[in-house]
Amino acid sequence: MAEMDAVVKEGEDHLIAYESKLGRITKAGDVYLSTLLVQGTRSVMIGADNRMNSLSRWVCSLISRRGYWCAVVAIAAKNARLCWA
């Protein structure tokens, strides 16, 4: 199991569990992938005002709470986690 890209954690009962780590969206990451995630997020946010499903309501509330660009990065990170899973 040495070839797995995982972090080994030992619990209190000394069982070993493998947990993969997902990093942040940064400038040091893959520029093309982060650009695609941000552009996809912006396209979702354009139509969020006209829809009333739970995701659109969450997007609108996030924009009002945190601001436009912070919401863009937050939703892009959420989409990256969904793609990774």
Summary of the structure (lengths in Angstrom):
residues: 85
radius of gyration: 17.0
end to end distance: 20.1
largest distance: 51.7
contacts: 175
relative contact order: 0.13
helix: 54%
strand: 9%
